[in-house]
Amino acid sequence: MTKQSMSKVEAHLARRYAREKRFRFYGLLSVFVGFAFLVVLFTSIISKGYTAFQQTYIQLDVTYDADILGLYDNPTESDWLYANYDGLIKAALRERFPEVTSRSEKRELYKLVSSGAKFSVRDSLDNNEELLGTTATLWVLADDDLDSVLKGHIDRTLPEADRRVKDQHLVWIDSLVENGEVEKRFNTVFFTHSASAEPEQAGVWGAIKGSFFTLIVTLVLSFPVGVAAAVYLEEFAPQNRWTDLIEVNINNLAAVPSIVFGLLGLAVFLNFMGLPRSAPLVGGLVLTLMTLPTIIISSRAALKAVPPSIREAALGMGASRMQTIFHHVLPLAMPGMLTGTIIGMAQALGESAPLLMIGMVAFVAEVPQGITDPATVLPVQIFQWADLPERGFVERTSAAIMVLLAFLIAMNAFAVYLRKRFERRW
C-alpha cells in the first residue's frame, strides 16, 4: 500500500472516529438535557407542594353554651346534629378579640378560621358530652388565607389593595402568633378528606379510593382478557390474513388517543347501556379498552421470548399442546406479562382525558364506597384543583401531583422488581 493510500485510510479513520465521538457527545448531551428538564419539573412541583403537608391551626377557648347551641332539655339526635356549633366558634373569637365591636369587623374576624372549624367542636362534644356548659381549649382549622400568610405565600409588603389579606387580618394574625395560639401540624385532612370548595378542607382520599376502585375493575377485566388473547394469537391462531388484520388493529389501537376511548365509553356504556355516570365501574371499562393493546403486545413479546426448545421438549415427552402452553410456556412468560400489565395499569392511573368524557370530572364531596358510587380519580382531581383561583389550591395541586407520582414510581419500581426477580436468561 502506497504512502498516499495510507494517508487516505488514516484520514478516513480519523473522520470516522470523530463522528463516533460527536455521536457519543450528542447522546450524553441528550441524556443530560432530559435529566435537567426532569430535575426542573420535580423541583417546581416539590417547591410548590411540600407546604401542603402542613396545615395551620388556631387555639381558641370555646365555651359550650347550650343556649348558643340551641340545645335544651332532652335534646334529640337531630338537635345534636344541627346545633349551632358555628356560633360557639364566633363567640370564642369575639371573646379573644374584645376590641372588635362593629359588625363589619366581626365578619372579617370570623374569616380567620375555616368554615369547617365547627366540625371540630361537634366532634369534641360527640366524644365527651360532659363538656356542655364548660369552657375548654380547642385547636381549630385556620382559614387558607391565614395559612398562606404564615407559610409565606402572601407578600405582606404589598399594598392592601394588591393582596387577599387585609391589614387588620395581619394585626390579628400577629397577635395570635405572639401569644402562641397558632400552630402548624401535619395535614391529616389532606389524606383523609375528599374534594371541597375550601382549600384547607380539601383532600385526596376520595380521589385515591376512586382511582383504586377504577384500577381494580381495569385489572380484573384487562389482565385475563389480554393474556388469553395473547396466548391464542401467539400459540393457536393460524397465520392468515384475518389474524394479520387483528394484529395490525391491535397495534393501531395502542396508538389511538385516549380521549377516543372516552368517546366510545360515553356512547356505549352510558348512552346505550345506561350504566351510572361518574362511576369507577364505567371508568374501569373505558381504561380496560385503552389498556388491552398494551397488555396483549407485551404478553405476546413475553411468549415469544420463551425458547422453542421448551415447547419441543414438552411435546416430545408426550404433553399435549394445551399442557405444553399452560404447564411450561405460560409460567415462564408470566413475569414479562405481569411487567407489561403493571406498566399498562400505571398508564391507566395517570389518564384523565377518557374519564372526563364519562363524567368523572364532577364535584364529588363524598368518599366512594363501591364501584357504582360517584367518584373521581387523582388525575381528574388535579385537573379540577389547577383551575381554581384560591392560593391554597396551588400547593394542593402540586401535592396531589406528588402523591400521583409516588404511586406511579412505586408501580414502575414493582414492575422492574418482577422483571429482575423472575426473568430468566436463555
C-alpha positions, -999 to +999 in steps of 0.1 A: +000+000+000+014+034-010+021+062+013-007+082-003-032+054+002-022+051+038-028+087+044-063+084+029-071+055+051-058+073+082-078+104+073-109+083+068-104+066+101-099+100+118-132+113+104-150+081+114-136+083+150-145+120+151-181+111+140-183+085+167-171+109+193-196+135+182-224+109+183-214+099+218-213+136+229-248+142+214-261+111+232-247+123+265-260+158+259-295+144+252-294+124+285-282+155+304-308+177+289-336+152+296-323+148+332-321+186+336-357+190+325-368+162+349-349+179+378-366+213+369-400+196+368-396+178+401-381+209+418-410+230+406-436+205+418-420+199+452-412+235+459-448+244+454-464+214+470-444+204+501-461+231+522-494+215+516-484+187+540-486+212+569-518+230+580-523+259+604-545+256+635-557+283+659-562+278+696-595+291+710-611+289+744-646+276+735-675+279+759-700+251+752-731+273+758-763+253+755-783+284+746-760+293+717-761+257+705-799+256+707-798+225+730-824+224+757-839+197+779-835+162+765-821+171+731-827+146+703-801+132+680-813+156+653-808+185+677-772+175+683-766+171+646-779+205+636-768+225+667-752+259+662-716+249+665-705+277+643-720+301+669-696+288+695-666+295+673-677+331+666-683+336+703-648+324+711-633+347+685-652+377+699-640+368+734-604+365+722-606+399+704-630+420+726-619+452+709-638+441+677-672+457+680-686+467+647-705+443+625-681+446+595-651+440+617-667+409+632-674+395+597-637+399+589-627+384+622-647+353+615-627+348+584-596+338+605-610+303+609-622+277+584-658+271+578-651+235+588-639+245+623-675+238+636-669+201+629-641+201+655-665+215+681-691+189+671-666+161+673-654+172+707-689+171+721-696+138+704-666+123+723-675+140+756-710+154+762-699+165+797-682+195+780-716+211+777-718+241+799-680+243+804-651+261+787-623+241+770-593+249+749-597+237+713-575+238+682-595+245+651-586+247+614-574+281+602-586+297+570-565+291+539-556+329+537-541+328+572-524+296+564-509+312+533-496+342+552-478+320+578-463+299+550-450+330+532-472+326+501-487+360+505-463+390+504-471+412+534-451+441+520-476+446+491-503+474+494-535+462+510-554+465+477-529+441+460-533+411+484-562+390+497-554+396+534-563+429+548-540+449+572-564+442+601-561+405+595-523+408+597-527+425+631-549+397+644-526+371+630-495+387+646-514+388+679-522+351+677-486+342+668-471+363+696-493+345+722-485+310+708-521+305+697-511+294+662-496+261+654-486+242+622-494+205+622-491+176+597-520+180+573-540+148+580-570+165+564-553+162+530-551+124+533-585+118+550-609+142+533-624+143+498-629+173+474-640+206+489-646+242+478-624+253+507-586+246+502-580+239+539-607+212+539-598+196+506-581+162+505-572+134+481-587+104+499-619+103+478-598+105+446-574+078+459-603+055+466-619+063+432-586+055+415-583+023+435-618+011+425-612+021+389-579+002+387-594-029+403-621-030+376-595-024+349-572-051+363-599-077+367-611-072+331-579-064+312-554-090+326-573-122+318-587-110+285-553-096+274-534-127+284-560-150+268-558-130+235-520-131+235-519-168+241-544-175+213-527-152+188-492-165+196-498-202+201-531-213+185-541-188+158-534-198+122-512-174+102-536-160+076-549-126+066-575-125+093-550-129+121-528-104+104-557-079+103-563-085+140-526-079+148-525-047+128-556-034+145-542-043+180-510-023+172-531+006+159-553+006+190-522+011+211-516+044+193-552+057+194-555+089+215-570+081+249-599+106+245-613+084+217-618+056+242-636+081+264-660+090+235-665+052+230-673+048+266-698+077+265-716+063+235-717+026+245-715+023+283-735+055+292-759+063+264-765+027+251-761+005+282-773+031+307-745+025+333-741+050+361-723+082+352-691+092+370-687+057+385-655+036+388-673+008+370-675+028+338-641+043+343-626+008+346-644-004+315-630+026+295-595+021+308-597-016+301-603-009+264-573+015+265-550-009+284-558-041+265-535-034+235-505-027+258-511-059+277-516-080+246-485-067+229-463-072+260-477-106+267-470-118+231-435-105+234-431-125+267-444-156+249-420-151+220-391-149+244-396-185+256-372-207+236-389-231+211-368-259+227-391-257+258-422-264+236-404-292+217-391-309+248-426-309+264-442-322+232-415-348+229-423-361+264-459-367+254-475-335+267-505-321+247-504-287+231-526-273+259-504-289+286-473-275+270-486-240+270-502-239+304-476-260+323-444-248+307-446-218+284-471-196+303-453-199+337-420-189+321-437-160+302-457-148+332-430-124+347-430-105+314-468-105+312-470-091+347-445-064+340-464-053+309-497-054+329-483-032+357-469-007+331-503-006+314-520-001+348-496+028+356-505+044+323-542+040+332-536+055+366-523+087+350-551+091+324-577+118+327-589+126+292-611+094+287-625+098+323-636+134+316-658+122+288-678+098+311-684+124+338-657+117+364-649+154+364-680+161+386-675+176+420-678+146+445-676+155+481-684+121+495-658+093+496-669+064+473-677+031+490-680+009+458-676+007+421-710+022+414-708+052+436-700+086+421-662+092+422-633+110+407-597+099+403-564+116+411-555+130+376-590+145+373-588+159+409-555+176+399-572+190+368-600+204+389-578+220+415-555+235+389-584+255+376-594+271+409-583+306+418-575+303+455-538+303+465-544+273+488-552+251+458-519+258+441-499+239+468-526+212+470-524+207+432-487+202+434-490+180+465-516+158+447-492+155+417-465+143+442-489+117+455-498+106+420-461+104+410-453+084+441-479+058+431-466+057+395-430+054+407-440+026+431-459+007+403-430+010+379-405+000+405-426-031+413-426-039+375-388-036+375-385-058+406-407-085+390-386-084+358-353-087+377-366-113+402-383-138+378-367-131+345-347-160+331-318-157+307-316-183+280 
